[in-house]
Amino acid sequence: MASNAAYYDTAMDSPKLCQDIFSILESQFLSGALKPSFPAVYTAGKVRILSIDDGAGDLAAASLIHLESSLRRLSGDPSAPLSHFFDLAVGSGSGALLASLLFANNLSAEKASLLLSEIQLEKSKTRTRFGRLFKKESKVFNKVFGEATLKDASKPLLITCYDLNTGAPFVFSRADAVEADGFDFKIRDVCEAATCKRKVKKEVRSVDGETRVRVLDAGASSNPTAVGITHVMHNKQEFPFVNGLEDVFVLSIGGNGACVSDAVSVARACQADMVDQAVAMAFGDRRDTDYIRIQGNGINVGSPAEDILSEASVESVLFQGKKMMKETYAGRLEWAAEQLLKEQQRRQQSKIPTVFIKPAVTPPRTSSSSAMTLTTLTGSSESPRF
């Protein structure tokens, strides 16, 4: 430190020397004579994000079933779960319910889709003409998720909503749940609130009762893709090698189009499209390979999900809205399956893990950095690595 201080003091006392050095560097760099060299940086592959919109419903179910089938065929593993090929899931509204079934219950895409349909059917049966729900609805979520909380999810899970208590967005996060009981919530309560369309909003309490979130349905955050990307970029404990969008792969699934007679549906579709446009712009040239968006093309609104997969896909174009592509959505999902499998195979041969999932520790809790250090040093419980 002393030698460094002396160096900087000398430099500050010699303005002419500094000017000469920078003049030489500038002239050589601009002329191309000087080619700066940088140390090799370890490339840990790509963190794989699955994002599911509110209202994606049948299209998300059909897309994930198709994707899982392709992954099983390409990998040669007929029982491989979809969650095995993603590092994080983020969902909003019905998309949050589907993401929880995949990452908290570790169900296959087909089983999760069937259960999603059953839950939605049961919810429709329990409604009265006043929009209130009987206790039977809660029993459905109790049966599906039991006493599981966010920290029990096998991998990072995010659920977005709007909190009326604070008048701000709120994200239910497994990473936060591992850190403190004040941010750990029962998954059944979160999913019930996220899919609730009542005028009287549901309040969700943390497991210790200290945090209360009065959940508004997902109208304010129908497309949670940006939330997932932001979480990965800033969560250096679980995703230490992510330095930019070049280090992530995103599969985002939206709805099959908005009905022009439904103002709420149109508003949500517009919000989802704005997020899609912004994310596509952020990826730039990488949007063709690292960002895949599945959604209805707006032509055959209300078509069966299986038919939408066979339609020509649409892609967000920088500053130009959207354009129709020759490739179908089914073809894009096949491409996604190939990329996901390549990353999985790369990790199997790598000595350094790409993702460090925080272990679900029991009280007393420490900070995540301390927990990771203690886990590494004691070797008593190893953090999952992928």
HELIX and SHEET records of a PDB file:
HELIX    1   1 ALA A    2  MET A   12  1                                  11    
HELIX    2   2 PRO A   15  SER A   31  1                                  17    
HELIX    3   3 GLY A   57  SER A   75  1                                  19    
HELIX    4   4 LEU A   82  PHE A   85  5                                   4    
HELIX    5   5 SER A   94  PHE A  103  1                                  10    
HELIX    6   6 ALA A  109  LYS A  125  1                                  17    
HELIX    7   7 LYS A  136  PHE A  145  1                                  10    
HELIX    8   8 LEU A  150  ASP A  152  5                                   3    
HELIX    9   9 ARG A  174  GLU A  179  1                                   6    
HELIX   10  10 ASP A  181  PHE A  183  5                                   3    
HELIX   11  11 ILE A  187  ALA A  194  1                                   8    
HELIX   12  12 ALA A  218  ALA A  220  5                                   3    
HELIX   13  13 THR A  225  HIS A  234  1                                  10    
HELIX   14  14 LEU A  245  ASP A  247  5                                   3    
HELIX   15  15 ALA A  263  PHE A  283  1                                  21    
HELIX   16  16 GLY A  284  ARG A  286  5                                   3    
HELIX   17  17 ARG A  287  ASP A  290  1                                   4    
HELIX   18  18 ALA A  305  LEU A  309  1                                   5    
HELIX   19  19 TYR A  329  GLN A  349  1                                  21    
HELIX   20  20 SER A  368  THR A  378  1                                  11    
SHEET    1   A 6 ALA A 168  SER A 173  0                                        
SHEET    2   A 6 LEU A 157  ASP A 163 -1                                        
SHEET    3   A 6 LEU A  88  SER A  92  1                                        
SHEET    4   A 6 VAL A  47  ILE A  52  1                                        
SHEET    5   A 6 VAL A 248  ILE A 253  1                                        
SHEET    6   A 6 TYR A 291  ILE A 294  1                                        
SHEET    1   B 4 ALA A 168  SER A 173  0                                        
SHEET    2   B 4 LEU A 157  ASP A 163 -1                                        
SHEET    3   B 4 ARG A 212  LEU A 216 -1                                        
SHEET    4   B 4 LYS A 202  ARG A 205 -1                                        
SHEET    1   C 2 ALA A 312  VAL A 317  0                                        
SHEET    2   C 2 GLY A 321  THR A 328 -1                                        
END                                                                             
